[in-house]
Amino acid sequence: MPKAKFYFNPNSLKYERAVLPFSKRLLRVTWWVASMLVFSSVVITLAYNYLDSPKEKQLKREISELTFQYEILQKRMGQAEAVLSEIQKNDDNIYRVIFEAEPIPSSIREAGFGGVDKYKVLSGLDNSQLMIETTMRVDKLLKRLYIQSKSFDEIFALAKSKNEMLASIPAIQPISNKDLTRIASGFGYRIHPVYKTSKMHTGIDFAAPTSTDVYATGNGIVSSVEKGGRGYGNCVVIRHGYGYETLYGHLSKILVRSGQRVKRGDIIGLVGSSGMSTAPHLHYEIIRNGAKVNPVNYFYNDLTPEQYERMLDIASRANQSFD
């Protein structure tokens, strides 16, 4: 029981029991409750901010370990990216060059994917930036690996068909001409025989008597046969595959038909002077991936190094073309 309190009443000259009004008692209780609430709040706030529970300590240790593992993963991905970059460099500059395949553009190898929303689930966390960067690097690395895998599949397929490819790429002269005396005009700007102006000559002219045999320079399929045209006159185009085509112009006679399969060394026509031509000769072109290239770089199968050097010199002379 709480102790009773008394006070001296001067009117009655007696000690009387002190009785607090209800309002004061309520005020005291309220003040006490408020004080306890404030004290408890302060204690809880300090404990929450500065004192960790065993569970929180365990979670923080796990977060620290995961952060450390993320940093290690970042370093390992950097090493993997460096190795993959070297593989891609060799792929573009060695493997694909050997098999006459175009390098894969960096815009494809490094192309982006997805969108910002793809990583939205990782945002708003304490280590969001680290996790997002790591996830993006993993995604990019996986895509680069996928593209490289596809490139190796293509190279493997090309390697399997290497013999066919080597037989198809133009590699000999279209006219038997090992003494090289019949190269009349090379690739480049030459004086046009009719217009007497400098004009791009997109092939090589081989001077030869009428009815001299003309040979297919690689395996392929005859894709076009034109007769009596004004420009190249009687003309044959062979599609060799692997991005290559060859054109044989100003023939006096065509000995193949459209759609016919031919092999390197097959006679496809005879030298003439049909079309816009000033003398009997063969106009020979090589088209690679739609662009006309210098045929002088594709005569390596039937010339010695000395003959090839001499042919380069003859073909580079700025003279007048025959067409």
Phi and psi in degrees as a GROMACS rama.xvg file:
@    title "Ramachandran Plot"
@    xaxis  label "Phi"
@    yaxis  label "Psi"
@TYPE xy
-69.7285  145.246  PRO-2
-67.1939  140.237  LYS-3
-81.5345  143.905  ALA-4
-110.484  141.1  LYS-5
-125.119  157.471  PHE-6
-140.409  156.254  TYR-7
-87.8773  123.736  PHE-8
-95.1732  111.768  ASN-9
-68.3923  -19.7801  PRO-10
-76.8144  -41.7923  ASN-11
-98.9664  -4.06675  SER-12
53.3231  40.3231  LEU-13
-136.452  157.838  LYS-14
-84.6377  126.376  TYR-15
-120.982  152.378  GLU-16
-71.3286  130.231  ARG-17
-81.1843  127.89  ALA-18
-122.567  116.231  VAL-19
-77.5479  140.734  LEU-20
-63.8652  156.276  PRO-21
-60.344  -38.5465  PHE-22
-61.9601  -40.7482  SER-23
-70.2448  -39.8123  LYS-24
-63.3592  -39.8874  ARG-25
-63.3109  -40.3427  LEU-26
-63.0379  -41.7858  LEU-27
-64.828  -43.7601  ARG-28
-62.573  -43.3661  VAL-29
-60.9971  -45.83  THR-30
-61.2701  -40.6583  TRP-31
-66.1769  -44.3869  TRP-32
-62.7994  -43.1037  VAL-33
-61.8876  -42.0667  ALA-34
-62.605  -41.7708  SER-35
-65.8083  -39.2952  MET-36
-64.0962  -44.1846  LEU-37
-63.6822  -45.1757  VAL-38
-62.0914  -44.383  PHE-39
-62.7414  -41.3501  SER-40
-61.4881  -43.6147  SER-41
-62.7436  -44.5  VAL-42
-64.1302  -45.1615  VAL-43
-63.7556  -41.3782  ILE-44
-62.4791  -46.3052  THR-45
-62.6028  -42.3814  LEU-46
-66.4216  -38.9182  ALA-47
-67.068  -39.2316  TYR-48
-85.8714  -30.1603  ASN-49
-119.518  -11.8988  TYR-50
-121.878  125.252  LEU-51
-96.5122  141.456  ASP-52
-77.0934  161.812  SER-53
-53.4604  -38.3401  PRO-54
-66.4989  -41.0349  LYS-55
-66.8606  -39.3309  GLU-56
-61.387  -41.3087  LYS-57
-64.027  -43.3028  GLN-58
-64.9006  -39.9184  LEU-59
-64.9969  -38.5957  LYS-60
-62.4717  -40.3959  ARG-61
-66.124  -41.0171  GLU-62
-63.1753  -42.6937  ILE-63
-62.0667  -40.6416  SER-64
-66.3822  -41.9677  GLU-65
-64.4442  -41.0277  LEU-66
-60.7082  -42.7765  THR-67
-61.6713  -42.901  PHE-68
-65.9107  -36.4215  GLN-69
-61.3902  -43.192  TYR-70
-64.8726  -40.0641  GLU-71
-63.5863  -41.6454  ILE-72
-61.3801  -39.2807  LEU-73
-59.9818  -43.9064  GLN-74
-65.8314  -42.4042  LYS-75
-66.0944  -36.7355  ARG-76
-65.9375  -36.5143  MET-77
-60.2848  -41.557  GLY-78
-66.1435  -41.447  GLN-79
-64.3913  -39.8026  ALA-80
-63.7301  -38.636  GLU-81
-65.1295  -42.776  ALA-82
-64.7999  -43.229  VAL-83
-65.2119  -37.7746  LEU-84
-61.4598  -39.6246  SER-85
-66.8598  -39.945  GLU-86
-63.2083  -43.4895  ILE-87
-63.3211  -39.3091  GLN-88
-62.5573  -46.2564  LYS-89
-64.1767  -37.3654  ASN-90
-61.7598  -46.7483  ASP-91
-72.2768  -39.9432  ASP-92
-97.7947  -12.4676  ASN-93
-124.094  -66.504  ILE-94
-61.6782  -49.2103  TYR-95
-71.4734  -29.6045  ARG-96
-67.3223  -42.5126  VAL-97
-57.3276  -39.132  ILE-98
-102.142  21.1526  PHE-99
58.183  36.1538  GLU-100
-105.16  141.504  ALA-101
-68.7931  139.621  GLU-102
-60.3059  150.203  PRO-103
-78.5826  123.303  ILE-104
-60.1972  145.551  PRO-105
-62.9605  -26.6949  SER-106
-62.9652  -27.8784  SER-107
-85.1912  -43.2748  ILE-108
-63.6214  -36.822  ARG-109
-105.925  13.3267  GLU-110
-61.2973  144.444  ALA-111
-76.189  173.999  GLY-112
-156.943  160.427  PHE-113
64.1414  -153.87  GLY-114
-152.829  -178.539  GLY-115
-60.9094  -38.1537  VAL-116
-61.5022  -19.7051  ASP-117
-61.2948  -29.7199  LYS-118
-110.442  14.4469  TYR-119
-62.6685  -33.7168  LYS-120
-64.3663  -21.4081  VAL-121
-92.2631  -6.6732  LEU-122
-81.3436  157.982  SER-123
86.3184  2.77172  GLY-124
-99.3134  168.98  LEU-125
-61.7263  -37.5847  ASP-126
-115.59  36.9926  ASN-127
-57.8317  -46.2337  SER-128
-60.5159  -43.7153  GLN-129
-63.7414  -43.6292  LEU-130
-68.4186  -39.9758  MET-131
-65.1928  -45.5511  ILE-132
-61.8819  -42.5891  GLU-133
-64.724  -44.2162  THR-134
-63.6979  -40.63  THR-135
-64.072  -41.5529  MET-136
-65.0587  -39.5394  ARG-137
-62.9754  -44.123  VAL-138
-61.9133  -45.059  ASP-139
-64.8256  -40.6679  LYS-140
-63.4109  -41.3944  LEU-141
-64.1403  -38.4203  LEU-142
-68.4671  -41.6713  LYS-143
-62.7627  -39.4832  ARG-144
-64.12  -38.4898  LEU-145
-64.0341  -45.6782  TYR-146
-63.5532  -41.4148  ILE-147
-65.6599  -37.3184  GLN-148
-61.4827  -42.9865  SER-149
-63.9539  -37.246  LYS-150
-64.004  -42.9614  SER-151
-64.7784  -35.3743  PHE-152
-60.3219  -41.8291  ASP-153
-66.3972  -43.2519  GLU-154
-62.9291  -39.6054  ILE-155
-61.718  -42.8562  PHE-156
-64.8212  -39.1521  ALA-157
-66.0145  -38.2425  LEU-158
-63.968  -38.5266  ALA-159
-64.4607  -31.9548  LYS-160
-103.916  26.371  SER-161
-59.2894  -45.5196  LYS-162
-60.9813  -42.0747  ASN-163
-65.0091  -40.3679  GLU-164
-65.0399  -45.939  MET-165
-63.81  -31.9373  LEU-166
-76.1457  -21.2743  ALA-167
-90.5065  -34.0443  SER-168
-66.5243  131.524  ILE-169
-54.4786  128.588  PRO-170
-146.437  4.14973  ALA-171
-132.053  170.091  ILE-172
-79.2047  144.6  GLN-173
-74.5423  -10.8491  PRO-174
-129.359  137.685  ILE-175
-62.6167  110.17  SER-176
-153.284  48.5954  ASN-177
-70.6775  -16.9895  LYS-178
-83.9684  -6.51059  ASP-179
62.5572  13.7462  LEU-180
-79.7088  -7.43543  THR-181
-100.581  -0.890044  ARG-182
-75.0409  110.879  ILE-183
-94.4572  -34.9892  ALA-184
-153.86  137.586  SER-185
-99.1131  -168.661  GLY-186
-83.0374  132.89  PHE-187
133.435  -170.713  GLY-188
-74.8425  125.581  TYR-189
-135.624  163.475  ARG-190
-77.5192  122.191  ILE-191
-70.3248  133.769  HIS-192
-68.5982  -22.0264  PRO-193
-99.0332  -51.538  VAL-194
-83.3234  -15.1136  TYR-195
58.2447  33.5313  LYS-196
-124.85  159.517  THR-197
-72.7001  124.751  SER-198
-141.877  146.05  LYS-199
-65.9922  123.819  MET-200
-102.577  111.437  HIS-201
-92.5095  19.4531  THR-202
-156.406  -159.84  GLY-203
-124.837  135.992  ILE-204
-96.6425  126.25  ASP-205
-108.05  110.743  PHE-206
-73.872  133.432  ALA-207
-163.305  154.066  ALA-208
-62.7138  152.078  PRO-209
-56.381  140.237  THR-210
79.2406  8.7521  SER-211
-66.7218  140.651  THR-212
-65.3106  139.972  ASP-213
-115.508  129.367  VAL-214
-107.657  145.698  TYR-215
-68.4983  133.841  ALA-216
-90.6438  -2.37989  THR-217
-167.973  161.254  GLY-218
-64.3293  146.72  ASN-219
174.928  -166.178  GLY-220
-124.137  133.743  ILE-221
-67.7392  113.152  VAL-222
-96.316  -18.9482  SER-223
-153.827  136.457  SER-224
-132.121  116.973  VAL-225
-118.859  138.346  GLU-226
-124.035  131.975  LYS-227
74.6328  17.5423  GLY-228
-67.0613  152.388  GLY-229
-71.3407  -38.3857  ARG-230
-76.5561  -78.2439  GLY-231
-88.5265  3.12004  TYR-232
62.0524  -136.189  GLY-233
-70.7155  119.944  ASN-234
-138.563  142.226  CYS-235
-124.505  135.715  VAL-236
-120.052  129.476  VAL-237
-112.879  130.073  ILE-238
-96.7352  116.534  ARG-239
-94.7228  -11.4473  HIS-240
83.2721  176.162  GLY-241
57.6715  25.4297  TYR-242
87.7852  5.56445  GLY-243
-109.397  142.111  TYR-244
-138.771  152.381  GLU-245
-128.54  148.773  THR-246
-124.875  136.202  LEU-247
-125.696  112.054  TYR-248
-115.241  163.578  GLY-249
67.146  30.3622  HIS-250
-71.3643  150.234  LEU-251
-86.9722  -25.896  SER-252
-151.382  139.139  LYS-253
-105.219  129.743  ILE-254
-110.948  10.7251  LEU-255
-130.069  168.511  VAL-256
-123.328  160.873  ARG-257
-62.9629  134.186  SER-258
90.6628  -7.64104  GLY-259
-74.7713  138.555  GLN-260
-87.9476  130.737  ARG-261
-125.478  158.973  VAL-262
-116.08  158.315  LYS-263
-56.7063  129.565  ARG-264
97.015  -10.9626  GLY-265
-68.6362  141.755  ASP-266
-79.992  122.205  ILE-267
-109.583  -12.5435  ILE-268
-178.251  -175.986  GLY-269
-125.829  143.865  LEU-270
-60.5506  142.303  VAL-271
-153.996  -157.964  GLY-272
-141.594  36.4638  SER-273
-75.1453  161.266  SER-274
73.4499  -153.472  GLY-275
-82.9717  86.8193  MET-276
-140.242  146.218  SER-277
-105.344  -8.05659  THR-278
-165.198  159.222  ALA-279
-60.299  125.318  PRO-280
-168.775  168.535  HIS-281
-111.174  124.884  LEU-282
-95.1429  119.419  HIS-283
-120.172  129.811  TYR-284
-128.332  152.028  GLU-285
-121.835  127.159  ILE-286
-113.365  123.164  ILE-287
-119.486  119.261  ARG-288
52.5406  39.7524  ASN-289
86.5913  -6.57308  GLY-290
-112.69  137.566  ALA-291
-78.6644  128.201  LYS-292
-119.936  167.779  VAL-293
-72.9679  116.486  ASN-294
-65.2153  -17.1138  PRO-295
-61.7286  -20.1332  VAL-296
-86.5882  5.64853  ASN-297
-127.047  34.8859  TYR-298
-116.659  26.7937  PHE-299
-78.5666  -11.8419  TYR-300
-79.9577  -24.5702  ASN-301
-127.868  22.3705  ASP-302
-130.557  142.703  LEU-303
-76.6199  164.016  THR-304
-55.2003  -38.9337  PRO-305
-66.9099  -42.5154  GLU-306
-64.7406  -37.9455  GLN-307
-65.1597  -42.0107  TYR-308
-61.8899  -41.7051  GLU-309
-66.005  -40.841  ARG-310
-62.9939  -40.5063  MET-311
-58.6912  -41.1485  LEU-312
-65.3141  -44.5094  ASP-313
-66.15  -43.3214  ILE-314
-70.0575  -20.9963  ALA-315
-87.7722  -7.43824  SER-316
-69.4917  131.26  ARG-317
-82.5802  90.2898  ALA-318
-121.436  -164.638  ASN-319
-94.5352  135.448  GLN-320
-80.6347  169.012  SER-321
-92.3902  -7.65952  PHE-322
